[in-house]
Amino acid sequence: MNGRNTIKEMYREERPYEKCEQYGAMNLTDVELLAVLLRTGTKGENSLHLSERILHPDFAQEGILNIHHWSMEQLMQLKGIGKVKAIQILCLSELAKRLSKAEARSGLDFSAPETIAQYYMEDMRHQTKELLKLLLLNSRAKLIGESDISRGTVNTTLVSPREVFIEALRKNAVSVILLHNHPSGDPTPSKDDVLITRRVLDAGRIIGIELLDHIIIGDNCYISLRDKGFFC
């Protein structure tokens, strides 16, 4: 496809809007769907070619998932992307995450690590740095709050049981769950992950607030340290 051709110069059945109207949105490619949302390209480049550059940049191979990796500043460095289009793309990324999270919410069970991992997967797996979340539960194992404990490298020098339980006591939590991501995509626990888990587990037993699990999110995969036997 020649990116210099305008949408109007394309055959009617090849135009994204008309193709959607005639065949349905499910028959549009990822590039075509984004082109419909962007609406216009720029001088010398139609919206399809612009969408192709956004979804398939030279530096990444993830296709549609690249939507989640662009920042406002990076998008505005692309020819043809101003503030309005950059905001549209960022909002599309956030909407996709929220749709995925809302779909997982109906099956969320805080006694089942797979449902917790599914619920937080889209929030966590696209993070470029490690993010440690604390999930606070009441006596019926219902979520009463969550907070970010640490952003960056999750290690024993940055995370202390004191931080965890001050927040838990403030919210009158009966139990807690630790949740963090590995930007590498591999959820295999590190030495620090295991040490943090054991320190929080031991402190919780003294205070009377149970650590139910520590779940590590990878790229569409996860590990529950409880399931792996680290809570014995």
Backbone bond lengths (Angstrom), bond angles and torsions (degrees), N, CA, C in turn:
res aa  C-N    CA-C-N  psi(-1)  N-CA   C-N-CA  omega(-1)  CA-C   N-CA-C  phi
1 M - - - 1.474 - - 1.519 109.49 -
2 N 1.305 115.20 131.01 1.456 119.78 178.71 1.522 109.34 -82.15
3 G 1.321 116.04 114.08 1.460 120.84 -176.79 1.512 113.04 -66.83
4 R 1.338 117.16 -13.35 1.468 119.55 -178.78 1.529 111.48 -84.43
5 N 1.324 117.43 -17.67 1.459 119.64 176.67 1.520 109.44 -69.57
6 T 1.317 116.77 138.19 1.456 119.57 175.66 1.529 108.63 -76.62
7 I 1.345 115.30 161.85 1.462 119.61 178.05 1.527 110.64 -58.68
8 K 1.350 116.85 -37.64 1.463 120.99 -178.58 1.515 112.13 -64.70
9 E 1.340 117.00 -27.07 1.459 120.83 -178.74 1.528 112.34 -80.18
10 M 1.341 116.89 -11.26 1.458 120.57 -179.69 1.523 109.68 -79.58
11 Y 1.356 116.20 156.82 1.451 119.31 173.13 1.523 108.67 -60.38
12 R 1.316 116.63 144.97 1.463 121.52 -173.64 1.533 111.74 -54.30
13 E 1.342 117.42 -42.85 1.468 120.38 -176.37 1.532 112.55 -71.45
14 E 1.341 116.91 -11.27 1.464 120.52 178.33 1.525 111.86 -94.56
15 R 1.331 117.42 -13.14 1.459 120.27 -178.94 1.527 109.25 -73.21
16 P 1.343 118.11 134.19 1.470 120.39 -175.27 1.521 114.27 -57.24
17 Y 1.344 118.37 -43.55 1.458 120.49 -178.98 1.526 110.78 -62.15
18 E 1.331 115.22 -50.23 1.458 120.15 -177.07 1.527 111.13 -67.15
19 K 1.319 116.50 -36.42 1.463 120.66 178.50 1.529 110.38 -64.31
20 C 1.327 116.60 -40.91 1.461 121.28 177.61 1.525 110.80 -63.79
21 E 1.315 115.55 -44.18 1.466 120.45 -178.91 1.519 111.46 -63.00
22 Q 1.318 116.17 -39.98 1.459 120.36 -174.93 1.522 113.24 -82.82
23 Y 1.355 117.12 -39.11 1.463 120.03 -171.91 1.539 114.27 -114.18
24 G 1.342 116.74 -11.51 1.462 119.55 -178.24 1.515 112.08 97.75
25 A 1.340 116.20 150.15 1.466 121.25 -176.71 1.523 112.28 -61.90
26 M 1.340 117.15 -29.42 1.471 119.83 -177.96 1.524 112.45 -65.43
27 N 1.325 117.70 -15.56 1.464 121.25 -179.52 1.532 113.23 -96.27
28 L 1.322 116.37 3.38 1.462 120.12 175.60 1.524 109.93 -88.69
29 T 1.313 116.10 146.05 1.457 120.31 174.18 1.531 109.44 -74.21
30 D 1.323 116.81 168.80 1.467 121.00 176.78 1.529 110.52 -57.22
31 V 1.322 115.68 -43.58 1.468 120.83 -179.56 1.518 110.64 -63.04
32 E 1.318 116.88 -42.27 1.467 120.53 -179.82 1.527 111.56 -65.99
33 L 1.324 116.96 -40.41 1.470 120.26 178.47 1.523 110.88 -60.86
34 L 1.332 116.32 -45.15 1.459 119.67 179.44 1.521 110.83 -65.67
35 A 1.325 116.85 -38.18 1.469 120.79 179.26 1.526 111.45 -61.58
36 V 1.334 116.63 -38.10 1.471 120.35 177.35 1.522 110.09 -61.71
37 L 1.333 116.38 -42.12 1.464 120.49 -178.20 1.529 112.06 -71.57
38 L 1.328 117.01 -35.16 1.468 119.89 179.16 1.527 111.09 -74.82
39 R 1.319 116.01 -28.17 1.469 124.11 175.20 1.522 113.80 74.25
40 T 1.319 118.49 -50.68 1.467 120.34 -176.62 1.521 110.65 -130.99
41 G 1.309 115.23 156.36 1.448 120.46 173.93 1.520 109.59 -98.50
42 T 1.307 115.23 -137.47 1.458 120.11 178.47 1.521 107.47 -138.37
43 K 1.301 117.17 175.26 1.458 120.67 -178.21 1.526 109.56 -59.72
44 G 1.314 116.18 122.31 1.451 120.98 178.94 1.512 114.36 87.16
45 E 1.350 118.18 1.41 1.461 119.97 -178.01 1.535 109.13 -152.61
46 N 1.332 116.65 123.52 1.454 118.74 -179.06 1.530 111.28 -80.93
47 S 1.344 116.40 173.11 1.464 121.33 -174.95 1.525 112.21 -66.38
48 L 1.328 117.90 -28.47 1.467 120.48 178.13 1.526 111.38 -66.38
49 H 1.316 115.91 -44.47 1.457 119.51 -179.59 1.525 110.67 -68.11
50 L 1.328 116.57 -37.98 1.461 121.37 176.86 1.529 110.07 -62.92
51 S 1.325 117.09 -42.50 1.465 121.49 178.42 1.525 111.13 -63.94
52 E 1.320 115.90 -37.73 1.470 120.45 177.68 1.524 110.87 -60.28
53 R 1.313 117.46 -41.36 1.476 120.91 179.90 1.523 112.06 -67.92
54 I 1.343 116.50 -31.02 1.470 120.26 179.99 1.527 110.83 -75.27
55 L 1.327 116.68 -43.64 1.466 120.52 -176.81 1.527 112.66 -80.69
56 H 1.334 117.06 -24.99 1.469 120.11 -176.44 1.529 110.76 -131.59
57 P 1.342 116.97 63.53 1.466 119.20 177.15 1.526 110.58 -69.76
58 D 1.308 115.97 160.00 1.465 120.93 -177.75 1.525 112.50 -62.28
59 F 1.341 117.11 -27.59 1.469 119.80 -172.59 1.525 113.79 -89.81
60 A 1.337 119.93 -1.58 1.461 120.56 -176.24 1.521 110.41 -145.03
61 Q 1.339 115.36 154.33 1.458 120.75 -175.51 1.523 113.10 -121.57
62 E 1.319 118.31 15.67 1.463 120.61 -172.06 1.524 114.25 -88.36
63 G 1.317 118.53 -2.12 1.450 120.12 177.51 1.516 112.49 64.65
64 I 1.327 116.20 -127.01 1.460 120.57 -174.53 1.527 112.75 -60.43
65 L 1.338 117.86 -27.57 1.467 120.58 179.50 1.526 112.28 -68.55
66 N 1.320 117.60 -14.75 1.468 119.71 176.15 1.527 111.68 -62.57
67 I 1.318 117.02 -21.88 1.467 121.20 176.90 1.525 110.57 -52.35
68 H 1.336 116.81 -38.16 1.464 120.95 -175.72 1.534 113.02 -76.66
69 H 1.312 117.87 -12.49 1.463 120.17 -172.58 1.530 114.08 -99.76
70 W 1.326 117.40 -11.51 1.454 119.63 -179.21 1.526 111.13 -78.31
71 S 1.306 116.81 139.51 1.465 121.59 170.96 1.527 108.38 -100.47
72 M 1.310 116.28 166.89 1.472 121.48 178.43 1.524 109.91 -56.62
73 E 1.323 115.70 -45.37 1.468 120.76 -176.79 1.524 110.86 -64.86
74 Q 1.340 117.25 -42.57 1.459 120.60 -179.40 1.527 111.42 -65.50
75 L 1.320 116.18 -42.24 1.466 119.76 -179.93 1.519 111.48 -62.39
76 M 1.330 116.39 -41.04 1.465 119.92 -176.40 1.521 112.55 -74.02
77 Q 1.333 117.02 -8.99 1.456 120.35 173.93 1.527 111.81 -82.93
78 L 1.345 116.12 -13.92 1.461 120.39 178.31 1.525 110.17 -78.05
79 K 1.305 115.97 135.64 1.458 120.18 175.81 1.531 109.26 -61.04
80 G 1.310 116.77 128.28 1.452 121.17 179.22 1.510 114.44 95.83
81 I 1.335 117.47 -4.82 1.460 121.27 179.15 1.525 109.20 -112.11
82 G 1.322 115.39 111.99 1.459 120.76 173.80 1.513 109.61 -102.96
83 K 1.305 115.70 -166.59 1.471 120.51 -176.31 1.524 111.57 -62.04
84 V 1.330 117.56 -42.67 1.465 120.71 -176.25 1.531 111.07 -62.74
85 K 1.331 117.04 -49.67 1.472 120.19 -179.40 1.531 110.94 -66.31
86 A 1.321 117.82 -36.87 1.467 120.87 177.93 1.524 109.97 -61.41
87 I 1.314 117.09 -43.91 1.467 121.37 178.97 1.529 110.07 -64.98
88 Q 1.328 117.32 -40.33 1.461 120.57 177.98 1.533 110.66 -58.48
89 I 1.321 116.91 -44.51 1.461 121.50 -177.45 1.530 110.93 -68.42
90 L 1.334 117.17 -41.63 1.464 120.59 178.12 1.535 110.68 -63.96
91 C 1.319 116.81 -39.38 1.471 120.61 178.79 1.529 110.65 -68.58
92 L 1.321 117.22 -36.27 1.464 120.73 175.98 1.522 110.27 -62.32
93 S 1.327 116.90 -43.34 1.461 121.49 178.11 1.526 110.95 -59.86
94 E 1.323 116.14 -47.06 1.459 120.36 -178.52 1.529 111.06 -66.24
95 L 1.328 117.36 -39.41 1.458 121.01 178.53 1.532 110.60 -62.17
96 A 1.335 117.36 -41.10 1.460 121.06 179.00 1.528 110.65 -62.20
97 K 1.330 116.97 -41.89 1.466 120.51 178.27 1.524 110.98 -63.20
98 R 1.321 116.16 -43.15 1.468 119.50 -177.84 1.522 112.22 -68.86
99 L 1.332 117.03 -35.89 1.457 120.15 176.12 1.521 110.62 -62.76
100 S 1.328 116.06 -44.25 1.458 120.48 179.17 1.529 110.89 -63.05
101 K 1.333 115.90 -41.76 1.465 120.55 -179.29 1.523 110.88 -67.79
102 A 1.327 117.16 -40.19 1.462 120.80 179.88 1.524 111.09 -64.90
103 E 1.326 116.15 -37.04 1.458 120.77 178.67 1.522 111.09 -64.94
104 A 1.344 116.61 -36.39 1.464 120.97 -178.69 1.528 112.31 -78.75
105 R 1.332 116.91 -19.12 1.474 120.64 -173.01 1.522 112.58 -62.18
106 S 1.331 117.14 -36.88 1.467 120.06 -175.26 1.528 112.13 -61.49
107 G 1.319 117.16 -29.78 1.463 120.20 -178.83 1.511 113.85 -102.12
108 L 1.327 117.31 11.93 1.465 120.44 -175.16 1.522 111.26 -69.19
109 D 1.323 115.88 125.85 1.467 123.24 179.35 1.524 106.68 -137.90
110 F 1.334 117.23 115.19 1.461 120.13 -174.63 1.523 113.71 -74.83
111 S 1.318 116.41 -0.22 1.466 119.20 171.52 1.528 110.93 -95.99
112 A 1.328 116.61 -3.77 1.464 121.61 -177.91 1.530 109.65 -120.10
113 P 1.325 118.43 106.56 1.471 120.62 -175.77 1.511 114.29 -59.33
114 E 1.335 117.68 -29.32 1.468 118.98 -178.64 1.524 111.34 -65.79
115 T 1.337 117.63 -35.28 1.463 118.92 179.96 1.530 110.81 -75.38
116 I 1.321 117.37 -32.92 1.469 120.82 176.44 1.524 109.40 -65.58
117 A 1.332 115.99 -46.05 1.466 120.82 179.79 1.522 110.78 -61.47
118 Q 1.323 116.79 -41.30 1.465 120.41 179.50 1.520 111.10 -64.55
119 Y 1.328 116.26 -40.36 1.457 121.08 -176.75 1.528 111.92 -65.97
120 Y 1.335 116.75 -39.46 1.463 120.58 -176.24 1.531 113.16 -98.03
121 M 1.320 117.48 -0.87 1.467 121.06 -172.78 1.528 112.61 -55.64
122 E 1.341 117.83 -50.55 1.463 120.04 -175.61 1.525 112.12 -68.58
123 D 1.325 116.91 -29.99 1.466 119.74 176.34 1.514 111.92 -69.62
124 M 1.333 116.19 -35.13 1.463 120.58 -167.48 1.532 114.35 -99.01
125 R 1.324 117.73 -37.07 1.465 118.23 -168.25 1.517 113.81 -73.46
126 H 1.334 117.69 -16.13 1.463 120.12 179.49 1.536 112.32 -95.88
127 Q 1.346 116.63 -0.51 1.461 119.70 178.67 1.538 109.78 -66.70
128 T 1.322 116.21 138.25 1.469 119.95 179.83 1.531 111.89 -88.37
129 K 1.331 116.75 -12.15 1.461 121.75 175.23 1.520 108.95 -126.26
130 E 1.330 115.69 159.73 1.457 119.05 177.84 1.518 109.80 -69.21
131 L 1.314 115.54 135.59 1.460 122.56 178.70 1.520 107.94 -128.20
132 L 1.337 116.72 122.34 1.464 121.76 179.09 1.520 109.22 -102.69
133 K 1.337 115.84 118.77 1.459 121.93 178.82 1.524 110.29 -105.83
134 L 1.316 114.67 148.11 1.452 122.02 174.10 1.522 107.89 -114.32
135 L 1.328 116.55 121.92 1.458 122.02 177.55 1.523 108.02 -102.31
136 L 1.332 116.62 128.48 1.458 123.01 -174.89 1.521 109.83 -108.66
137 L 1.329 116.64 127.69 1.459 121.43 -175.51 1.525 111.31 -121.65
138 N 1.346 115.20 150.28 1.459 119.34 176.75 1.535 110.60 -92.52
139 S 1.312 117.17 -169.61 1.466 121.63 -175.56 1.522 113.21 -66.91
140 R 1.333 117.15 -18.20 1.470 121.39 177.39 1.522 111.82 -99.09
141 A 1.331 115.85 14.15 1.473 122.53 179.97 1.520 112.13 60.77
142 K 1.347 116.33 33.89 1.452 121.91 174.56 1.523 109.40 -100.86
143 L 1.324 115.59 143.96 1.461 120.79 -178.74 1.530 110.08 -69.54
144 I 1.333 116.36 124.65 1.467 120.50 177.36 1.525 111.52 -114.13
145 G 1.317 116.59 -4.51 1.453 119.45 177.36 1.514 111.64 172.78
146 E 1.312 115.60 162.50 1.462 121.37 174.65 1.519 108.27 -147.65
147 S 1.302 116.65 150.06 1.464 120.11 179.41 1.516 109.61 -148.82
148 D 1.328 115.53 154.40 1.460 121.85 176.70 1.525 108.17 -88.45
149 I 1.316 115.98 118.97 1.459 121.35 -177.57 1.525 111.43 -89.04
150 S 1.319 116.11 -37.02 1.466 119.72 -175.99 1.515 109.66 -152.54
151 R 1.325 116.31 141.62 1.462 121.85 174.19 1.521 107.70 -128.64
152 G 1.317 116.23 129.28 1.455 120.60 -173.39 1.515 107.71 120.51
153 T 1.300 117.44 -151.89 1.458 120.72 178.11 1.522 110.09 -72.14
154 V 1.317 116.67 123.60 1.460 121.46 178.58 1.522 108.29 -85.26
155 N 1.331 116.37 104.54 1.462 119.18 177.99 1.525 110.30 -141.72
156 T 1.307 115.49 173.08 1.462 120.95 -172.91 1.520 112.85 -69.16
157 T 1.322 118.04 -17.60 1.468 119.47 179.14 1.532 111.10 -82.54
158 L 1.331 117.21 -19.02 1.466 120.74 -176.91 1.527 113.14 -104.88
159 V 1.322 117.03 -21.19 1.462 121.25 -176.58 1.516 109.79 -119.21
160 S 1.318 116.01 124.92 1.466 119.85 178.56 1.521 109.90 -123.12
161 P 1.345 117.40 148.26 1.461 120.21 175.86 1.523 112.47 -55.94
162 R 1.329 116.92 -29.15 1.464 120.73 -179.47 1.530 110.53 -58.88
163 E 1.358 116.95 -45.80 1.466 120.86 178.51 1.518 111.31 -59.82
164 V 1.323 114.88 -42.27 1.460 120.55 -177.43 1.524 110.65 -62.78
165 F 1.326 116.63 -47.75 1.457 119.20 -171.10 1.521 113.67 -85.89
166 I 1.321 117.96 -20.18 1.472 118.76 171.12 1.522 109.58 -61.99
167 E 1.332 115.99 -44.30 1.460 120.44 179.19 1.530 110.58 -67.54
168 A 1.325 117.13 -40.23 1.461 120.74 -179.78 1.528 111.47 -64.75
169 L 1.329 117.21 -42.21 1.457 121.31 179.16 1.525 111.11 -67.40
170 R 1.320 115.94 -36.82 1.463 120.25 179.97 1.527 111.23 -62.20
171 K 1.329 116.14 -35.34 1.467 120.67 -177.77 1.531 112.53 -97.11
172 N 1.334 116.82 5.34 1.477 121.36 -178.84 1.528 112.00 58.05
173 A 1.307 115.77 39.21 1.465 120.54 178.54 1.525 110.42 -73.89
174 V 1.313 115.73 144.44 1.462 122.20 177.41 1.530 110.38 -94.84
175 S 1.329 115.73 -30.56 1.463 120.97 178.35 1.524 109.24 -147.93
176 V 1.325 115.16 163.12 1.467 120.50 -178.00 1.527 109.70 -138.69
177 I 1.328 114.34 160.06 1.463 122.06 173.57 1.521 107.53 -132.50
178 L 1.313 117.08 134.38 1.462 122.09 173.04 1.525 108.36 -94.36
179 L 1.312 115.75 141.67 1.463 121.38 -177.47 1.518 107.95 -144.33
180 H 1.323 117.33 124.12 1.462 117.98 173.90 1.521 110.94 -148.26
181 N 1.325 114.95 165.76 1.460 121.59 -174.69 1.521 111.18 -109.15
182 H 1.309 115.35 158.14 1.464 122.81 168.77 1.534 107.21 -115.53
183 P 1.338 118.64 108.69 1.473 120.78 -178.60 1.524 114.06 -57.39
184 S 1.332 117.44 -22.20 1.465 120.42 177.90 1.525 112.06 -65.77
185 G 1.341 115.63 -19.74 1.457 120.10 -176.76 1.511 113.69 93.67
186 D 1.336 117.29 -11.67 1.467 122.61 179.67 1.532 108.84 -99.47
187 P 1.338 118.31 114.75 1.466 120.43 -175.62 1.528 114.92 -83.19
188 T 1.321 117.69 7.51 1.466 119.97 -179.66 1.526 110.46 -56.13
189 P 1.349 118.43 125.31 1.470 120.19 -175.92 1.527 112.41 -66.29
190 S 1.332 115.44 139.50 1.467 121.21 175.57 1.529 109.20 -86.05
191 K 1.311 116.26 174.25 1.466 121.27 176.52 1.517 110.08 -59.98
192 D 1.338 117.02 -42.39 1.463 120.87 178.68 1.525 111.77 -64.73
193 D 1.339 117.14 -38.01 1.465 120.27 177.52 1.526 110.90 -58.10
194 V 1.317 115.61 -42.95 1.471 121.04 -179.12 1.527 110.41 -69.24
195 L 1.330 117.07 -42.34 1.467 120.59 -179.67 1.528 111.48 -64.04
196 I 1.327 116.89 -44.01 1.467 120.89 178.37 1.522 110.19 -59.95
197 T 1.329 115.43 -44.69 1.467 120.40 -179.40 1.517 110.84 -58.79
198 R 1.309 116.96 -46.81 1.470 120.51 -176.93 1.521 112.07 -68.60
199 R 1.320 117.09 -36.80 1.470 119.99 178.36 1.518 111.52 -66.44
200 V 1.341 116.51 -43.97 1.466 120.34 179.03 1.525 110.32 -68.49
201 L 1.311 117.17 -38.68 1.465 121.85 178.69 1.526 110.65 -61.37
202 D 1.326 116.93 -47.04 1.476 121.37 -179.35 1.529 111.10 -66.27
203 A 1.333 117.26 -43.05 1.458 120.52 179.90 1.527 110.83 -64.52
204 G 1.319 116.46 -38.74 1.456 120.80 179.39 1.516 112.59 -63.26
205 R 1.306 116.21 -37.15 1.465 119.91 178.31 1.527 111.22 -64.40
206 I 1.322 116.59 -34.92 1.472 120.77 178.65 1.532 110.31 -71.92
207 I 1.322 116.27 -44.34 1.463 121.48 -176.06 1.528 111.58 -75.87
208 G 1.327 116.47 -30.33 1.455 120.10 -176.92 1.515 113.73 98.30
209 I 1.338 116.69 20.52 1.468 121.92 175.62 1.525 107.31 -119.75
210 E 1.315 116.74 116.75 1.459 121.36 -171.67 1.524 112.30 -81.41
211 L 1.325 115.67 132.90 1.469 120.45 168.51 1.523 106.83 -85.62
212 L 1.343 116.24 111.46 1.459 120.58 -175.85 1.524 112.37 -78.37
213 D 1.329 116.57 -34.07 1.459 119.12 -177.13 1.519 109.69 -169.74
214 H 1.308 115.48 162.67 1.459 123.52 167.94 1.520 105.55 -129.49
215 I 1.327 116.37 112.82 1.460 122.15 -175.06 1.520 109.14 -109.23
216 I 1.318 115.22 131.07 1.467 121.03 179.03 1.523 108.56 -109.90
217 I 1.328 115.33 125.38 1.466 122.35 -177.23 1.529 109.79 -95.71
218 G 1.331 115.77 129.07 1.459 121.62 171.70 1.520 109.56 -109.63
219 D 1.310 116.53 -153.17 1.459 120.93 179.16 1.522 108.95 -89.86
220 N 1.338 115.29 96.04 1.465 122.30 -176.73 1.525 112.26 61.67
221 C 1.325 116.34 30.58 1.453 122.01 175.66 1.524 107.79 -153.59
222 Y 1.312 117.10 167.65 1.458 120.21 -178.35 1.526 109.25 -156.12
223 I 1.334 114.94 166.33 1.465 121.75 172.00 1.521 108.21 -134.51
224 S 1.319 116.57 132.16 1.459 123.19 172.64 1.520 107.59 -98.37
225 L 1.327 116.94 118.71 1.458 119.57 -179.95 1.523 111.87 -66.88
226 R 1.335 117.23 -27.76 1.472 119.28 174.79 1.520 109.94 -66.07
227 D 1.330 116.26 -47.08 1.465 119.99 -179.84 1.528 111.77 -62.42
228 K 1.339 115.97 -29.45 1.462 120.52 -178.52 1.529 112.61 -83.68
229 G 1.340 116.38 -0.17 1.463 119.38 174.41 1.512 115.90 89.92
230 F 1.340 118.04 11.94 1.466 120.13 -178.81 1.528 112.91 -79.01
231 F 1.343 117.86 -4.73 1.450 120.65 -178.44 1.532 112.74 -97.90
232 C 1.313 115.88 4.03 1.466 120.23 -178.61 1.539 111.21 -73.03
